[in-house]
Amino acid sequence: MPPPPLGRSWSREKKRFILAAGHTAHGFGLGRQVGRCYAFLILAARPLCLGEMALGLSISKASASITLRRLAAWKLVQRVPGEEGRRDYYRIDGNFASVIREGLLPMAQGKLASAGVMLDDMLRSAPASAGNADRGSTGSLADSVDVRQLLQEAKALQEKLSFILNSGLAARFL
């Protein structure tokens, strides 16, 4: 690994990396803490307990606990027993292809399936044309376009993405 640019310390770069991971996760709708906790574990030299995560990220233990449980459910981190009895420790799965295949891909499939159900519900209840909009019209763009057509286009895209993700094609590339 090349050294950081002149004037930048490892400590500063770690903070920047953790913040950037939080912003990236937030951009994907996962929440900042998800990205920050994951990045913190990537940079850790060993598995960390809940208290160490909370202290290192300046968050509450409750927030760290909720975030780590989410990460574990998505198979992005592994819970490992600690030597000190009841305390659990967490570490990342260093096999990033496996993390995507077994964690992120199923999560994306689930979110797309949920979006498909919502789009189906909306299509069943959408007015036949823009002229049949609700009386409580707001004068928005949605009032001047065919909402049903937009929903149908969104549903077609959702189906294509679902097909790609569920076909196994994405997993084969990993």
C-alpha positions as a Markdown table, in Angstrom:
| # | Residue | x | y | z |
|---|---|---|---|---|
| 1 | Met | 0.0 | 0.0 | 0.0 |
| 2 | Pro | 1.4 | 3.4 | -0.9 |
| 3 | Pro | 2.0 | 5.9 | 1.9 |
| 4 | Pro | -0.6 | 8.6 | 2.4 |
| 5 | Pro | 0.0 | 11.9 | 0.6 |
| 6 | Leu | 2.5 | 14.2 | 2.3 |
| 7 | Gly | 1.0 | 15.9 | 5.4 |
| 8 | Arg | -1.7 | 13.3 | 6.0 |
| 9 | Ser | -1.4 | 11.0 | 8.9 |
| 10 | Trp | -2.7 | 7.4 | 9.2 |
| 11 | Ser | -5.0 | 8.6 | 11.9 |
| 12 | Arg | -6.5 | 11.3 | 9.7 |
| 13 | Glu | -6.9 | 9.0 | 6.8 |
| 14 | Lys | -8.7 | 6.4 | 8.9 |
| 15 | Lys | -11.2 | 9.1 | 10.0 |
| 16 | Arg | -11.7 | 10.2 | 6.4 |
| 17 | Phe | -12.2 | 6.6 | 5.3 |
| 18 | Ile | -14.8 | 6.0 | 8.1 |
| 19 | Leu | -16.7 | 9.2 | 7.3 |
| 20 | Ala | -16.6 | 8.4 | 3.5 |
| 21 | Ala | -18.0 | 4.9 | 4.2 |
| 22 | Gly | -20.8 | 6.4 | 6.3 |
| 23 | His | -21.7 | 8.8 | 3.5 |
| 24 | Thr | -21.6 | 6.0 | 0.9 |
| 25 | Ala | -23.8 | 3.7 | 3.0 |
| 26 | His | -26.2 | 6.6 | 3.5 |
| 27 | Gly | -26.4 | 7.2 | -0.2 |
| 28 | Phe | -27.5 | 3.6 | -0.7 |
| 29 | Gly | -30.1 | 4.0 | 2.0 |
| 30 | Leu | -28.4 | 1.9 | 4.6 |
| 31 | Gly | -27.6 | 4.6 | 7.1 |
| 32 | Arg | -24.4 | 6.3 | 8.1 |
| 33 | Gln | -23.7 | 4.1 | 11.1 |
| 34 | Val | -23.8 | 1.0 | 8.9 |
| 35 | Gly | -21.0 | 2.3 | 6.8 |
| 36 | Arg | -19.0 | 3.8 | 9.7 |
| 37 | Cys | -19.2 | 0.6 | 11.8 |
| 38 | Tyr | -18.2 | -1.5 | 8.8 |
| 39 | Ala | -15.3 | 0.7 | 7.9 |
| 40 | Phe | -14.2 | 0.8 | 11.5 |
| 41 | Leu | -14.1 | -3.0 | 11.6 |
| 42 | Ile | -12.2 | -3.1 | 8.3 |
| 43 | Leu | -9.5 | -1.0 | 9.9 |
| 44 | Ala | -9.4 | -2.9 | 13.2 |
| 45 | Ala | -6.5 | -5.3 | 13.6 |
| 46 | Arg | -8.7 | -7.7 | 15.6 |
| 47 | Pro | -12.3 | -8.4 | 16.4 |
| 48 | Leu | -13.9 | -5.6 | 18.5 |
| 49 | Cys | -16.6 | -5.7 | 21.2 |
| 50 | Leu | -19.6 | -3.5 | 21.3 |
| 51 | Gly | -18.0 | -1.1 | 23.8 |
| 52 | Glu | -14.9 | -0.6 | 21.7 |
| 53 | Met | -17.0 | 0.1 | 18.6 |
| 54 | Ala | -19.1 | 2.7 | 20.6 |
| 55 | Leu | -16.1 | 4.3 | 22.0 |
| 56 | Gly | -14.1 | 4.4 | 18.8 |
| 57 | Leu | -17.0 | 5.9 | 16.8 |
| 58 | Ser | -18.3 | 8.1 | 19.6 |
| 59 | Ile | -21.8 | 6.6 | 19.4 |
| 60 | Ser | -23.9 | 5.0 | 22.1 |
| 61 | Lys | -23.7 | 1.3 | 22.9 |
| 62 | Ala | -27.4 | 1.0 | 21.8 |
| 63 | Ser | -26.6 | 2.5 | 18.4 |
| 64 | Ala | -23.6 | 0.3 | 18.0 |
| 65 | Ser | -25.6 | -2.8 | 19.0 |
| 66 | Ile | -28.4 | -2.1 | 16.6 |
| 67 | Thr | -26.0 | -1.4 | 13.7 |
| 68 | Leu | -23.9 | -4.5 | 14.4 |
| 69 | Arg | -27.0 | -6.7 | 14.5 |
| 70 | Arg | -28.0 | -5.3 | 11.1 |
| 71 | Leu | -24.6 | -5.9 | 9.7 |
| 72 | Ala | -24.6 | -9.5 | 11.1 |
| 73 | Ala | -28.1 | -10.1 | 9.6 |
| 74 | Trp | -26.8 | -9.1 | 6.2 |
| 75 | Lys | -23.7 | -11.3 | 6.7 |
| 76 | Leu | -21.4 | -8.3 | 6.5 |
| 77 | Val | -19.9 | -9.0 | 9.9 |
| 78 | Gln | -19.5 | -12.1 | 12.0 |
| 79 | Arg | -20.1 | -12.4 | 15.7 |
| 80 | Val | -17.4 | -14.3 | 17.4 |
| 81 | Pro | -17.4 | -15.4 | 21.0 |
| 82 | Gly | -15.0 | -13.5 | 23.3 |
| 83 | Glu | -12.6 | -14.9 | 25.8 |
| 84 | Glu | -14.1 | -12.9 | 28.5 |
| 85 | Gly | -17.4 | -14.8 | 28.9 |
| 86 | Arg | -20.6 | -13.2 | 27.7 |
| 87 | Arg | -19.1 | -10.4 | 25.7 |
| 88 | Asp | -19.4 | -10.9 | 21.9 |
| 89 | Tyr | -16.9 | -9.6 | 19.4 |
| 90 | Tyr | -17.4 | -8.6 | 15.8 |
| 91 | Arg | -15.1 | -8.9 | 12.8 |
| 92 | Ile | -15.6 | -8.4 | 9.1 |
| 93 | Asp | -15.7 | -11.3 | 6.6 |
| 94 | Gly | -12.6 | -10.6 | 4.6 |
| 95 | Asn | -14.0 | -12.4 | 1.6 |
| 96 | Phe | -15.7 | -9.4 | -0.1 |
| 97 | Ala | -17.1 | -11.4 | -3.0 |
| 98 | Ser | -18.9 | -13.6 | -0.4 |
| 99 | Val | -20.1 | -10.5 | 1.5 |
| 100 | Ile | -21.7 | -9.2 | -1.7 |
| 101 | Arg | -23.0 | -12.6 | -2.8 |
| 102 | Glu | -24.4 | -13.7 | 0.5 |
| 103 | Gly | -25.1 | -10.3 | 2.2 |
| 104 | Leu | -25.7 | -7.4 | -0.2 |
| 105 | Leu | -27.1 | -9.2 | -3.1 |
| 106 | Pro | -30.0 | -10.9 | -1.1 |
| 107 | Met | -30.6 | -7.5 | 0.6 |
| 108 | Ala | -30.9 | -5.8 | -2.8 |
| 109 | Gln | -33.2 | -8.6 | -4.0 |
| 110 | Gly | -35.4 | -8.2 | -1.0 |
| 111 | Lys | -35.6 | -4.4 | -1.5 |
| 112 | Leu | -36.5 | -4.8 | -5.2 |
| 113 | Ala | -39.2 | -7.4 | -4.4 |
| 114 | Ser | -40.7 | -5.0 | -1.8 |
| 115 | Ala | -40.6 | -2.2 | -4.4 |
| 116 | Gly | -42.4 | -4.5 | -6.8 |
| 117 | Val | -45.2 | -5.2 | -4.4 |
| 118 | Met | -45.6 | -1.4 | -3.7 |
| 119 | Leu | -45.6 | -0.7 | -7.4 |
| 120 | Asp | -48.2 | -3.4 | -8.0 |
| 121 | Asp | -50.4 | -1.9 | -5.3 |
| 122 | Met | -50.0 | 1.6 | -6.8 |
| 123 | Leu | -50.8 | 0.4 | -10.3 |
| 124 | Arg | -54.0 | -1.3 | -9.0 |
| 125 | Ser | -55.2 | 2.0 | -7.4 |
| 126 | Ala | -53.8 | 4.5 | -9.9 |
| 127 | Pro | -56.3 | 6.6 | -11.9 |
| 128 | Ala | -56.7 | 5.6 | -15.5 |
| 129 | Ser | -55.3 | 8.9 | -16.8 |
| 130 | Ala | -54.0 | 12.2 | -15.5 |
| 131 | Gly | -57.5 | 13.7 | -16.0 |
| 132 | Asn | -58.8 | 11.4 | -13.2 |
| 133 | Ala | -56.4 | 12.8 | -10.5 |
| 134 | Asp | -57.6 | 13.2 | -6.9 |
| 135 | Arg | -59.7 | 16.3 | -6.2 |
| 136 | Gly | -57.0 | 17.5 | -3.8 |
| 137 | Ser | -54.7 | 18.4 | -6.7 |
| 138 | Thr | -51.6 | 20.2 | -5.7 |
| 139 | Gly | -50.7 | 21.6 | -9.1 |
| 140 | Ser | -47.5 | 19.4 | -9.1 |
| 141 | Leu | -45.9 | 17.8 | -12.1 |
| 142 | Ala | -47.6 | 14.5 | -11.1 |
| 143 | Asp | -50.9 | 16.2 | -12.0 |
| 144 | Ser | -49.8 | 17.0 | -15.5 |
| 145 | Val | -48.3 | 13.7 | -16.5 |
| 146 | Asp | -49.8 | 10.2 | -16.8 |
| 147 | Val | -49.0 | 8.8 | -13.4 |
| 148 | Arg | -50.0 | 5.3 | -14.5 |
| 149 | Gln | -47.5 | 5.4 | -17.3 |
| 150 | Leu | -44.7 | 6.5 | -14.9 |
| 151 | Leu | -45.6 | 3.6 | -12.5 |
| 152 | Gln | -45.6 | 1.1 | -15.4 |
| 153 | Glu | -42.2 | 2.3 | -16.5 |
| 154 | Ala | -40.9 | 2.0 | -12.9 |
| 155 | Lys | -42.4 | -1.5 | -12.6 |
| 156 | Ala | -40.8 | -2.6 | -15.9 |
| 157 | Leu | -37.4 | -1.4 | -14.6 |
| 158 | Gln | -38.0 | -3.2 | -11.3 |
| 159 | Glu | -38.8 | -6.4 | -13.1 |
| 160 | Lys | -35.6 | -6.2 | -15.2 |
| 161 | Leu | -33.4 | -5.5 | -12.3 |
| 162 | Ser | -35.0 | -8.3 | -10.3 |
| 163 | Phe | -34.5 | -10.7 | -13.2 |
| 164 | Ile | -30.8 | -9.8 | -13.4 |
| 165 | Leu | -30.2 | -10.1 | -9.7 |
| 166 | Asn | -32.3 | -13.3 | -9.3 |
| 167 | Ser | -30.8 | -15.0 | -12.4 |
| 168 | Gly | -27.6 | -15.8 | -10.7 |
| 169 | Leu | -25.7 | -13.8 | -13.3 |
| 170 | Ala | -24.5 | -11.2 | -10.8 |
| 171 | Ala | -23.3 | -13.9 | -8.3 |
| 172 | Arg | -21.4 | -15.7 | -11.0 |
| 173 | Phe | -19.2 | -12.6 | -11.6 |
| 174 | Leu | -18.1 | -12.6 | -8.0 |
